Every structure is written in C-alpha cells, then in structure tokens.
Amino acid sequence: MAKQKLKPETEARRNAQRRKPNVALGSREVLEAAVGRFGIPEKVRAVRRTSDITLNFKRHLFKEQLDFINDPSTRKAALCTRRAGKSFAVSRYLIQEAIDTPDTLCVYIARTREAAKRILWNMLKQADKQYRLGLKFNNATLIAKFPNGSEIIFTGANDASDVDKLRGAAFSLAVLDEAAFFNINVKELVRDVLSPALLDSDGTLAMISTPNELCAGFFYDITELQKYGYSTHKWSIKDNPYMTQAVKAIDRDVRAGILDPTDPSYKREYQGLWVKDDRSIVYKYSEANLYSELPENCFWEYLLAIDLGYHDATAFIVAAFSDDHEELFIVEQFKKSNMLTSDVEDLIREFQSRFSFTKIVIDTGGGASRMVLETFKERTGLPIEPAKKSGNKVGLIKMMNADLARGLIKVREGTELLEEWDKLQFNLAGTAEDKRFDNHLSDAALYTWMESRHFLYEEKVKPPEFGTSEYYKQLEDKIEERLLKEQEEESGHDENLWGSGYANDDAFFN
C-alpha cells in the first residue's frame, strides 16, 4: 500500500515533535503555553501561582530591599537615601501582599493624595504590564483591584479630613512613604487610626523615608533612637545596583567641589544620616545660656507668663530680672494638658505665694480665653494682663536669639524648655514654627522676655579693693581733683566778686 503523502505543514509539525524530548506536558505547562500564545484571560491570570510572581520580584530586587520585605516583623521601618529604590521596593511589597492574601485590603499613604499618585500609581501600572497581574485601575478613587479580590488604596494624610477617611477600615498592610515629612502628627496617625485598622489580621505597618532636616518626630524616634520596638533597615543609593552611573556622577561632583560631603543636606540626601540643620532651629541657645543657681544678694523682680491650652498643654514660665544683673533668668517652668480653669487658677495662686509677681501675662488667643483671663484677674486680684503679641513673631524670635547669643537669657540645664528648644524648628519655608513640634513653654518664655526690663540694666563701676595700687591711684586722683577745685574757687572769688586788690575774705570783713 502506498504511503500517503502528508501536507508540507503537517510534515513540519511531525518533524518538530521528533526533535523534542518525550516528556509529558503537565497542566501548568499547557496553561503557560496558552498564556504565551493567546494572552491571559482574567480568570486564567487568577490561578497563576503566587510563588511565580514572587520569584519574578526577586529577580528585580536587591538584598536590602528583600530583607525589608521579607522581615517578619509587623512593625518595621526603612531609612534610605534618595534614589535608593525605596518606592520600587514598596510597590512590590504591596503587590506581593495583595496576591498572597486574597480578598485583603492594603493601603499606601503619602503626604498628599497627589504625591501618592505621582510616586506609586504609575509604578503599579508598569508592574501590572510587566508581571501580567490583571489589575483594574480606578483613576478617580485611586484603587487598584486584583483578580483574587484584593485591593490597594492610594491616599494622602495631609490633614485631619484625609486621616478620617482611613478610620474603620481593616488593612493587612499599611505603608507610609516619606514618613519623616508628614504635616500631621505621625505618632497620632499610627496610634489612633492605623494600629486599630491592622488589629483584625495582625497586619503589618511599614514606614519608609529619607531623613528630614529637623532630626525629630516619630520616624526619627524609631530609626535613630530605636524607640517603640520597630525593626529598622537602612540602605543608600550606593546599595542600589541600578544606580551605578548616578553614584559615579555624585562622586564626580564631590571631586569638582559642586557637592560638599560635610554639608548637612549631603549627609541626609546621599548618606541617609540624621543631621540637624542649625539654620532651621527656632531658638539658638548654647552653654552660655545655662545656669545652676540664681545669684544672691540682689533684689529680684518676677514675671509669670502663661500659654493657655487644653488638649495642647497649658505652659507656665516664671522669670526673674534685677537692676543688679543684665540677664533674664528662667527660674520655674511647668506644662500640663487637660487643665481646667480652676487648676490654672490654683497654680497661679501657688506661684504668686512664692514669687510675688510684678506682672502676670496670659496668652489670650481668642475671645473665650480673654474671658478666662478676666475671670482670673477678678478672682485673684493679681496684676494679670494679656500677653503682647506682634504680627511678626519670627522677628521677635530673632531679637530674642540675639540676647541668647550674648548670654543674656539663662535657663537651668535639663529642663523641659530646653527639650522644646532642641526640637522646635521652622517649617521648610522658614516663615513659621513647624506645627509638628511643641512650642508652649517656648511661647511663654518669649512673653517673659518681651515683658522684662533686664535690657535697662546699666553697668555699675565697682570701686577698687582697699590697699591695691588701683585704690591708691584713685585716691591720689581724687585728692588732686579736690585741690584743683579749691584753688579755682578761691581764684574765682577774689577776681570776679571783689577785684584783684583783695587777697582774701578776711581782709575785706576786717
């Protein structure tokens, strides 16, 4: 029987099969072949194994990024430099969590909603194409949905209204990006909103940021002071294998003198170090402003300044000044939150019994506080006045800093006021104090400085000690001055009143 001749295309397929190893194809291989040839329908994508996605991630992440993602701690933070790949790591972390845990909710929080969209939204879209994740993106709500029911929410936390939108949700992973630069109190955000939202699933809170110039705040406490039990990670642009050319460019600029490795901004941006920029500090004190005991043997006048608050602390500063000293001394300080008017009144009376104030000033704030002031004044009968304010608070602070630089303001070491001064800094624009930091004692101290009269001091010449050469020299000068004066008086009397013919008074009267 003659062998049937095959069509050319059929013959080619058979020849190709003869060249392949005789291995049975499993369902996985069949699926991948179908995926490669025909694309990935949504339901097919959903059955892709998580391990495959994770494996793809690992090919594109370097050690420091993987260490951070794989860290089993539910509270962790990463301190990084610019261009260290932190946002890339965060995007993969969120994707992995969403895939590993079906029907879960993850949230990415930046300073603002616009920043969240700019930093990570497009990066997630690129990942969707790269790994064929099958995501659906809602550009209006900034929510990315996965085929397995998981979602990633992108949002900001610029103010209280943004934060309120996060209340009541249940997250398995919450990421705070640029956590050192939030305008709100990050500690309160974590304590009051995110920690409760992570309770149901024992979820993870991951914070990541570059250092700020303030060297203060919740993220600083976590990564520098090792507070609150967070697992911390650190890496820089030099650890990023994809940034070798950028590192070379930085080194070139250093050699050319364009970048200064000693500059605080360089240390923060390229080395990931917490370095304070003294230019941002509000109150610039030094060791010259510290004292241990109030000088004795002089008459002191005392001032009391009060910065009223409730949820914010009410702060009290007692200051002393004298005609015998050019310095203003901060002698007592106290601050406490949730004080009632009766508590404030009692403390005023206590301070008054100890110091007998020349003046008491209170920051009235608004109309309600002014009513409180008048109540205090009526009940106590004390010289209470509203604190004088200026529209140019920054200007007053600069004038007070001039006195600090001259050592004319003294504060006891280790006090809460100095703790405020160590942390309190101007905002990035330099136009006002950064609202993230406590300034209540600082304001009260500013009021005492404005109300005191230490600047009227005139230096008194101290007489030389008896028996010294300076003493005898001064004595000789006084004797000589007296003799000359007597001679002038005699000469003037004879010549001007009685004429040159009379030598003395006795001649005339006799």
C-alpha positions as CSV (number, residue, x, y, z in Angstrom):
1,M,0.0,0.0,0.0
2,A,1.4,3.3,-1.0
3,K,2.3,5.6,1.8
4,Q,0.0,8.6,1.9
5,K,1.9,11.8,1.3
6,L,1.4,14.4,4.1
7,K,0.8,18.1,3.6
8,P,4.0,20.2,4.0
9,E,2.8,21.9,7.2
10,T,1.8,18.6,8.8
11,E,5.2,17.1,7.9
12,A,6.9,20.0,9.5
13,R,5.0,19.6,12.8
14,R,5.8,15.9,13.0
15,N,9.5,16.6,12.4
16,A,9.5,19.2,15.1
17,Q,7.9,16.7,17.5
18,R,10.5,14.1,16.8
19,R,13.2,16.6,17.8
20,K,11.5,17.4,21.2
21,P,12.2,15.3,24.3
22,N,9.5,12.8,25.1
23,V,8.2,14.5,28.2
24,A,4.5,14.7,29.0
25,L,3.2,18.2,29.4
26,G,1.5,19.0,32.7
27,S,-1.4,21.3,33.2
28,R,0.9,24.1,34.2
29,E,2.9,23.9,31.1
30,V,-0.2,23.8,29.0
31,L,-1.5,26.9,30.8
32,E,1.7,28.7,30.2
33,A,1.7,27.8,26.5
34,A,-1.8,29.0,26.2
35,V,-1.0,32.2,28.0
36,G,2.0,32.8,25.8
37,R,0.1,32.2,22.6
38,F,-3.3,33.6,23.2
39,G,-2.9,36.1,26.1
40,I,-4.1,35.7,29.7
41,P,-7.8,35.9,30.3
42,E,-8.8,37.4,33.6
43,K,-9.8,34.1,35.2
44,V,-6.7,32.4,34.0
45,R,-4.5,35.0,35.5
46,A,-6.1,34.5,38.9
47,V,-4.8,30.9,39.0
48,R,-1.2,31.8,38.5
49,R,0.8,30.7,41.4
50,T,2.0,33.3,43.9
51,S,5.4,31.8,44.0
52,D,5.9,32.6,40.4
53,I,5.1,36.2,40.9
54,T,7.4,36.3,44.0
55,L,10.2,34.7,42.0
56,N,9.9,37.4,39.4
57,F,10.1,40.0,42.1
58,K,13.2,38.5,43.5
59,R,14.9,38.8,40.1
60,H,14.5,42.6,40.2
61,L,15.0,43.4,43.9
62,F,18.4,43.6,45.6
63,K,19.4,42.3,49.0
64,E,18.5,45.3,51.1
65,Q,15.0,45.6,49.5
66,L,14.3,41.9,50.0
67,D,15.5,42.0,53.6
68,F,13.0,44.7,54.3
69,I,10.1,43.0,52.5
70,N,10.8,39.5,54.0
71,D,11.3,40.8,57.5
72,P,8.5,39.0,59.5
73,S,8.1,41.9,62.0
74,T,4.7,43.6,61.9
75,R,6.2,46.9,62.7
76,K,9.2,47.9,60.6
77,A,10.9,51.0,59.1
78,A,13.4,51.7,56.5
79,L,15.7,54.8,56.4
80,C,17.0,55.4,52.9
81,T,18.7,58.0,50.8
82,R,17.4,59.5,47.6
83,R,17.4,57.1,44.6
84,A,17.9,54.1,46.9
85,G,14.9,52.2,45.3
86,K,12.6,52.5,48.3
87,S,9.5,53.3,46.4
88,F,10.2,50.4,43.9
89,A,10.5,48.1,46.9
90,V,7.3,49.4,48.4
91,S,5.3,48.8,45.2
92,R,6.5,45.2,45.0
93,Y,5.7,44.7,48.7
94,L,2.1,45.9,48.3
95,I,1.6,43.7,45.2
96,Q,3.1,40.6,46.9
97,E,0.8,41.1,50.0
98,A,-2.3,41.6,47.8
99,I,-1.5,38.4,45.8
100,D,-0.5,36.3,48.8
101,T,-3.6,37.2,50.8
102,P,-6.8,37.0,48.6
103,D,-9.6,39.5,49.5
104,T,-7.3,41.6,51.5
105,L,-7.1,45.4,51.7
106,C,-3.7,47.2,51.6
107,V,-3.1,51.0,51.8
108,Y,-0.3,53.2,50.6
109,I,-0.1,56.6,52.3
110,A,1.9,59.5,51.1
111,R,1.9,63.1,52.4
112,T,-0.8,64.0,49.9
113,R,-3.1,62.2,47.5
114,E,-1.4,63.8,44.6
115,A,2.0,62.6,45.9
116,A,0.7,59.1,46.2
117,K,-0.5,59.1,42.6
118,R,2.8,60.7,41.4
119,I,5.1,58.3,43.3
120,L,3.5,54.9,43.1
121,W,0.3,54.8,41.0
122,N,2.1,54.7,37.6
123,M,4.7,52.4,39.0
124,L,1.9,49.9,39.9
125,K,0.6,50.1,36.3
126,Q,4.0,49.3,35.0
127,A,4.2,46.3,37.3
128,D,0.8,45.2,36.1
129,K,2.1,45.0,32.5
130,Q,5.5,43.5,33.4
131,Y,4.1,40.7,35.5
132,R,0.7,40.3,33.8
133,L,-1.3,40.8,37.0
134,G,-4.7,41.6,35.6
135,L,-5.3,44.7,37.7
136,K,-8.2,47.1,37.3
137,F,-7.3,50.7,38.0
138,N,-9.8,53.3,39.1
139,N,-8.1,56.6,38.4
140,A,-10.8,58.6,40.2
141,T,-10.7,56.7,43.5
142,L,-7.0,55.6,43.2
143,I,-7.9,52.0,44.0
144,A,-6.2,49.0,42.2
145,K,-8.2,45.8,42.2
146,F,-6.7,42.3,41.9
147,P,-8.4,39.3,40.3
148,N,-8.3,37.5,43.7
149,G,-10.4,40.2,45.3
150,S,-7.6,42.1,47.0
151,E,-7.3,45.9,46.7
152,I,-4.6,48.5,47.2
153,I,-5.8,52.0,48.2
154,F,-3.6,55.1,47.4
155,T,-4.2,58.1,49.6
156,G,-2.6,61.0,51.4
157,A,-2.6,62.2,55.0
158,N,-2.2,66.0,54.6
159,D,-4.8,66.9,57.3
160,A,-7.4,65.6,59.6
161,S,-10.0,65.1,56.9
162,D,-7.7,62.8,55.0
163,V,-7.0,60.8,58.1
164,D,-10.7,60.4,58.9
165,K,-11.2,58.6,55.6
166,L,-9.0,55.8,56.9
167,R,-10.9,55.2,60.1
168,G,-12.9,52.0,60.4
169,A,-11.0,50.1,57.6
170,A,-9.2,46.8,58.1
171,F,-5.8,46.5,56.4
172,S,-3.3,43.7,56.2
173,L,-0.5,46.0,55.1
174,A,-0.2,49.8,55.6
175,V,2.8,51.6,54.1
176,L,3.7,55.2,55.0
177,D,6.1,56.7,52.4
178,E,8.2,59.7,53.3
179,A,7.1,59.3,56.8
180,A,9.6,61.9,58.1
181,F,7.9,64.7,56.1
182,F,4.2,64.4,57.0
183,N,2.5,67.7,58.0
184,I,0.4,65.8,60.6
185,N,1.4,64.1,63.8
186,V,2.5,60.6,62.5
187,K,2.5,59.1,66.0
188,E,-1.2,60.0,66.4
189,L,-1.9,58.7,63.0
190,V,-0.3,55.3,63.8
191,R,-1.8,55.1,67.3
192,D,-5.4,56.3,66.6
193,V,-6.0,55.1,63.1
194,L,-3.6,52.6,61.6
195,S,-2.9,50.4,64.6
196,P,-6.7,49.7,65.1
197,A,-7.1,49.1,61.4
198,L,-4.4,46.4,61.5
199,L,-5.7,44.5,64.5
200,D,-8.1,42.1,62.8
201,S,-5.4,40.5,60.6
202,D,-2.4,41.3,62.8
203,G,-1.3,43.3,59.8
204,T,2.0,45.0,59.1
205,L,2.8,48.7,59.3
206,A,5.8,49.6,57.2
207,M,7.3,53.1,57.3
208,I,9.9,54.3,54.9
209,S,11.6,57.7,54.3
210,T,14.6,59.7,53.8
211,P,15.8,61.7,56.9
212,N,14.4,65.2,57.4
213,E,16.4,68.3,58.5
214,L,14.5,68.5,61.8
215,C,16.0,65.4,63.4
216,A,12.8,65.0,65.4
217,G,9.4,63.3,65.1
218,F,8.0,59.8,65.2
219,F,10.1,58.4,62.4
220,Y,13.3,59.9,63.9
221,D,12.5,58.3,67.2
222,I,12.0,54.9,65.5
223,T,15.1,54.8,63.3
224,E,17.6,56.9,65.2
225,L,16.6,56.5,68.9
226,Q,15.3,52.9,68.4
227,K,12.1,53.6,70.2
228,Y,8.8,51.7,70.1
229,G,10.3,48.3,69.1
230,Y,10.3,48.7,65.3
231,S,12.6,46.6,63.2
232,T,14.8,49.1,61.3
233,H,16.5,48.8,58.0
234,K,18.9,51.2,56.3
235,W,20.3,51.4,52.8
236,S,21.6,54.0,50.4
237,I,21.9,54.8,46.7
238,K,25.3,53.0,46.7
239,D,23.5,49.8,47.6
240,N,21.3,50.1,44.6
241,P,22.9,48.2,41.7
242,Y,20.8,50.0,39.2
243,M,22.2,53.4,40.2
244,T,25.9,52.9,39.5
245,Q,26.1,55.7,37.0
246,A,24.3,58.0,39.4
247,V,26.8,57.2,42.1
248,K,29.7,57.9,39.7
249,A,28.1,61.3,38.9
250,I,27.8,62.1,42.6
251,D,31.4,61.2,43.2
252,R,32.4,63.4,40.3
253,D,30.5,66.4,41.6
254,V,32.2,65.9,45.0
255,R,35.6,65.9,43.4
256,A,34.7,69.1,41.4
257,G,33.5,70.8,44.6
258,I,29.9,71.0,43.4
259,L,28.8,68.8,46.3
260,D,30.2,69.2,49.8
261,P,30.3,65.9,51.8
262,T,30.4,68.0,55.0
263,D,27.1,69.8,54.2
264,P,24.1,68.5,56.3
265,S,22.0,68.2,53.2
266,Y,24.6,65.9,51.5
267,K,24.7,63.7,54.6
268,R,20.9,63.4,54.6
269,E,20.3,63.0,50.9
270,Y,23.2,60.8,49.9
271,Q,24.3,59.1,53.1
272,G,20.9,58.7,54.9
273,L,22.2,60.3,58.1
274,W,20.1,62.2,60.6
275,V,22.0,65.5,60.6
276,K,20.3,68.6,62.0
277,D,20.5,71.8,60.1
278,D,21.1,74.6,62.7
279,R,19.6,77.1,60.3
280,S,16.1,75.6,60.9
281,I,16.4,75.7,64.7
282,V,14.0,78.3,66.2
283,Y,15.7,79.1,69.5
284,K,19.5,79.1,69.3
285,Y,20.9,78.6,72.7
286,S,24.4,77.4,73.9
287,E,26.2,76.6,77.1
288,A,26.5,80.3,77.7
289,N,22.7,80.3,78.4
290,L,22.8,77.7,81.2
291,Y,22.9,78.3,85.0
292,S,22.5,76.3,88.1
293,E,21.7,78.8,90.9
294,L,20.1,82.3,90.9
295,P,22.7,84.9,92.0
296,E,22.2,86.1,95.6
297,N,22.5,89.5,97.4
298,C,20.3,91.4,95.0
299,F,16.6,92.4,94.6
300,W,14.8,90.2,92.1
301,E,11.5,91.1,90.3
302,Y,9.5,88.2,89.0
303,L,7.2,87.7,85.9
304,L,4.8,84.9,85.2
305,A,3.7,84.1,81.6
306,I,1.0,81.6,80.7
307,D,0.3,80.0,77.4
308,L,-3.3,78.6,77.7
309,G,-4.3,75.3,76.2
310,Y,-6.4,72.3,76.9
311,H,-5.7,69.4,74.6
312,D,-2.4,71.2,73.9
313,A,-0.6,71.8,77.1
314,T,-1.0,74.9,79.3
315,A,2.5,76.2,79.9
316,F,3.8,78.4,82.8
317,I,7.2,80.2,82.8
318,V,8.5,82.2,85.8
319,A,11.3,84.6,85.0
320,A,13.5,86.9,87.2
321,F,15.3,90.2,86.4
322,S,17.1,92.7,88.6
323,D,18.8,96.1,88.4
324,D,22.0,94.4,89.5
325,H,22.1,91.9,86.6
326,E,21.7,92.3,82.8
327,E,20.5,88.7,82.4
328,L,17.0,87.4,82.4
329,F,16.7,84.1,84.4
330,I,14.1,81.4,83.8
331,V,13.6,80.2,87.3
332,E,10.5,78.0,87.1
333,Q,8.5,76.1,84.4
334,F,5.6,73.8,84.2
335,K,3.2,72.4,81.5
336,K,0.3,70.0,81.5
337,S,-2.5,69.1,79.2
338,N,-6.3,68.9,80.1
339,M,-6.0,71.6,82.8
340,L,-9.3,73.1,84.0
341,T,-9.6,76.8,84.7
342,S,-9.7,76.0,88.4
343,D,-6.4,74.1,88.1
344,V,-4.8,77.0,86.3
345,E,-6.1,79.5,88.9
346,D,-4.8,77.3,91.8
347,L,-1.3,77.1,90.2
348,I,-1.3,80.9,89.7
349,R,-2.0,81.4,93.4
350,E,0.7,78.9,94.3
351,F,3.3,80.7,92.2
352,Q,2.2,84.1,93.5
353,S,2.8,83.0,97.1
354,R,6.3,82.0,96.2
355,F,7.4,84.8,93.9
356,S,5.1,87.9,94.4
357,F,4.9,88.8,90.7
358,T,5.5,92.3,89.3
359,K,3.3,91.2,86.4
360,I,1.4,88.2,85.1
361,V,0.7,87.9,81.4
362,I,-1.5,85.3,79.7
363,D,-1.8,84.4,76.0
364,T,-5.5,85.0,75.5
365,G,-5.7,83.5,72.0
366,G,-9.4,84.3,71.3
367,G,-12.4,85.8,72.9
368,A,-13.1,82.8,75.1
369,S,-9.6,82.9,76.5
370,R,-9.9,86.6,77.2
371,M,-13.0,85.9,79.3
372,V,-10.9,83.3,81.2
373,L,-8.2,86.0,81.8
374,E,-10.7,88.5,83.2
375,T,-12.1,85.8,85.5
376,F,-8.6,85.0,86.8
377,K,-8.0,88.7,87.3
378,E,-11.2,89.2,89.2
379,R,-10.9,86.1,91.4
380,T,-7.2,86.6,92.3
381,G,-6.9,90.3,92.4
382,L,-3.5,89.9,90.8
383,P,-1.9,92.1,88.1
384,I,-2.9,89.9,85.1
385,E,-2.7,91.3,81.6
386,P,-3.0,89.8,78.1
387,A,0.3,88.9,76.6
388,K,1.5,91.5,74.0
389,K,1.6,89.9,70.5
390,S,3.1,91.1,67.3
391,G,2.2,90.2,63.7
392,N,5.9,89.4,63.2
393,K,6.6,86.6,65.6
394,V,9.6,85.4,63.6
395,G,11.1,88.9,64.0
396,L,10.7,88.8,67.8
397,I,12.2,85.4,67.9
398,K,15.3,86.7,66.0
399,M,15.6,89.6,68.6
400,M,15.4,87.1,71.5
401,N,18.0,84.9,69.7
402,A,20.3,88.0,69.8
403,D,20.0,88.1,73.6
404,L,20.6,84.3,73.7
405,A,23.8,84.7,71.6
406,R,25.0,87.4,74.1
407,G,24.3,85.1,77.1
408,L,21.6,87.5,78.4
409,I,19.0,84.7,78.9
410,K,19.7,82.0,81.4
411,V,17.9,78.6,81.7
412,R,18.6,75.7,84.0
413,E,20.1,72.7,82.3
414,G,18.0,69.6,81.7
415,T,14.6,71.4,81.8
416,E,11.6,70.8,79.5
417,L,12.0,74.3,77.9
418,L,15.4,73.2,76.6
419,E,13.9,70.0,75.3
420,E,11.4,72.1,73.3
421,W,14.2,74.3,72.0
422,D,16.2,71.3,70.9
423,K,13.3,70.1,68.8
424,L,11.4,73.2,67.8
425,Q,12.2,74.2,64.2
426,F,10.9,76.4,61.5
427,N,8.9,75.0,58.6
428,L,10.7,74.3,55.4
429,A,9.8,77.8,54.1
430,G,11.2,79.4,57.3
431,T,8.1,81.5,57.7
432,A,6.7,80.0,60.9
433,E,7.3,77.3,63.5
434,D,6.7,73.7,62.4
435,K,3.4,72.7,63.8
436,R,4.5,69.2,64.5
437,F,6.5,70.3,67.5
438,D,5.5,71.6,70.9
439,N,6.1,75.3,71.4
440,H,4.0,76.1,74.5
441,L,6.8,76.7,77.0
442,S,8.8,78.4,74.3
443,D,5.9,80.9,73.7
444,A,5.6,81.6,77.5
445,A,9.3,82.2,77.7
446,L,9.0,84.6,74.7
447,Y,6.4,86.5,76.6
448,T,8.5,86.9,79.7
449,W,11.4,88.1,77.6
450,M,9.2,90.7,76.0
451,E,7.8,91.9,79.3
452,S,11.0,92.0,81.4
453,R,13.2,95.1,81.9
454,H,16.6,93.4,82.0
455,F,17.6,95.4,78.9
456,L,17.6,98.6,81.0
457,Y,20.5,97.4,83.1
458,E,23.4,99.9,83.4
459,E,26.8,98.6,84.5
460,K,27.9,99.9,87.8
461,V,31.6,100.7,88.3
462,K,33.0,98.6,91.1
463,P,35.4,100.5,93.4
464,P,38.9,99.1,93.6
465,E,39.8,96.9,96.5
466,F,41.4,98.7,99.6
467,G,45.2,98.6,99.7
468,T,45.7,97.8,96.0
469,S,47.6,100.1,93.6
470,E,44.4,100.9,91.8
471,Y,42.9,102.1,95.1
472,Y,45.8,104.5,95.9
473,K,45.9,105.7,92.3
474,Q,42.2,106.6,92.5
475,L,42.8,108.2,95.9
476,E,45.5,110.4,94.6
477,D,43.4,111.4,91.6
478,K,40.5,112.4,94.0
479,I,42.9,114.5,96.2
480,E,44.4,116.2,93.2
481,E,40.9,116.9,91.8
482,R,39.8,118.4,95.1
483,L,42.8,120.7,95.5
484,L,42.4,122.0,91.9
485,K,38.7,122.7,92.6
486,E,39.5,124.6,95.8
487,Q,42.1,126.7,94.0
488,E,39.7,127.5,91.3
489,E,37.1,128.5,93.8
490,E,39.5,130.9,95.7
491,S,40.7,132.5,92.5
492,G,37.3,132.9,91.1
493,H,36.0,134.5,94.4
494,D,38.8,137.2,94.6
495,E,38.8,138.2,91.0
496,N,35.2,138.1,90.0
497,L,33.5,139.4,93.0
498,W,35.8,141.8,94.9
499,G,38.5,142.7,92.5
500,S,42.2,142.0,92.4
501,G,43.1,144.4,95.3
502,Y,41.7,142.0,98.0
503,A,43.6,138.9,98.6
504,N,41.1,137.1,100.8
505,D,37.7,137.3,102.7
506,D,39.3,138.2,106.0
507,A,40.9,141.4,104.6
508,F,37.5,142.6,103.4
509,F,35.5,141.9,106.5
510,N,38.2,143.3,108.8
